[in-house]
Amino acid sequence: MATDLTGKSGPTIPVPALPADDRAESVESRPALPDYGPGRWFRACAGIKEDIMDWVPSDRSKYSGLGIIVMNTGCLAAFAMFAALGKIVVAPAIALVPVALAWGWIIFSVDRWLITSTHGMRGASRLKVFIPRLVLAVLIAFTIAEPLTLRIFQNSLDTQVQTSRTTQLDEYQSSLENCNPVSGQPDNSPGCSSFHVPVANSPYGDQRKLSNAKQQAAILQAAVDSAETSYQQALNRAEGECAGTSGAGMSGQAGDGDLCKKDYAAVAAAKDRLDSEQAQLTTADNTVDTLNPQVGSAEQVYAAQRHTAIVQAIAARKMDLGQVGIIDEWNALEQLSSQSAFVFFGHWLLVLVLIALDCLPVLAKLMGGSSAYDQLIAEQVAADKRVHATDLQLREAAATADKEVEIHLIKMRKRERMLNEDRAERVRSAQGETDGLDDVRALAAKWMREAPA
């Protein structure tokens, strides 16, 4: 039964209950139930406070994606460090993993701080806050992008490095061969000061002896030819004189005369001179014949030792070059970029793309604008400031209450004491005036008694 406004009773009409879904839609509870799915962990990567996010559950997917971006940046940083260490440190790959993970964690922590520190920022102040954070993100991105770029171009860079090293070793070998000739004579020019190799048993001394012997033999051969010519001329002259041949300086008389004897004496002298020169030439030729095989043998030994020394020097230089490192690949990339405009633009395009990926956490937060979560964070911060200010005022009042009471009591005592002192002063002043009047009266009486009747 039910009673209406007129007081009459009537049957109760049942009202159908709303479906459960309609009730949920009509009255949506806030805060929403906590989310314990994987998105909660991703949002933690972006520094989200779940107790505030429960008031705006529509922002959960947005900040879960932001957390994934932050985590991906850390993973990129770890891989970049792993790739860089592989070119710098000679160690098993498994030994580089902890260092790479530590670097990835550092970058992840920095990016997380960059994002967390911007929550609640609104208005023009957002740009002032984001600009220095974006600059820091770009600097961090360079440290991540360059190793990844080298990793992507690694095959071409390794080929370029090997080509450059081969050219460098060929030039080094050519300098060694030019500065250490087969003759064994050292090249002391300034350009060869750093290209000398130690080789024992140089044939240069024997070559000098052989050269001197050949020069001496050539001189003696010319002397022998001259002596032989002189001898032949003297002999022809003597034979002509003795045969009675007429001519300049000849008697024209046959027979063994004085001129004939004189000419044959000159023939004997020319013969002696020819024999002497011929003996010296024979000695010189023998010396040359003796030195030739010695020099040839010494040159063969020196050439073998020189070749071995040059090969060892090239091997040492190759060992000094070591394995291909990150500096070598940077130089190779610079060389390829200078040789090809396609490589140059492709390299920088890839670097810019990687930098954009590394800066994506800050860029995503900046491009996403202010969200409802940012507004709640700002209000929460403002409320925390007000609560803190009130709490600070309360603690200040509680801490200074006793002191303020003591100050008040001291002021009251001071005021009471000043009143008492003022009252006593007035009493003393009044009493002094009374004592002075009595003295005047006594003096007047005395004068009256002493006055003549």
Secondary structure, 3 states (H helix, E strand, C coil): CEECCCCCEECCCCCCCCCHHHHHHHCCCCCCCCCCCHHHHHHHHCCCCHHHHCCCHHHHHHHHHHHHHHHHHHHHHHHHHHHHHHHHCCCCHHHHHHHHHHHHHHHHHHHHHHHHCCCCCCCCHHHHHHHHHHHHHHHHHHHHHHHHHHHHCHHHHHHHHHHHHHHHHHHHHHHHHHHCCCCCCCCCCHHHCCCCCCCCCCCHHHHHHHHHHHHHHHHHHHHHHHHHHHHHHHHHHHHHHHHCCCCCCCCCCCCCCHHHHHHHHHHHHHHHHHHHHHHHHHHHHHHHHHHHHHHHHHHHHHHHHHHHHHHHHHHHHHHHHCCCCHHHHHHHHHHHHHHCHHHHHHHHHHHHHHHHHHCHHHHHHHHCCCCHHHHHHHHHHHHHHHHHHHHHHHHHHHHHHHHHHHHHHHHHHHHHHHHHHHHHHHHHHHHHHHHHHHHHHHHHHHHHHHCCC
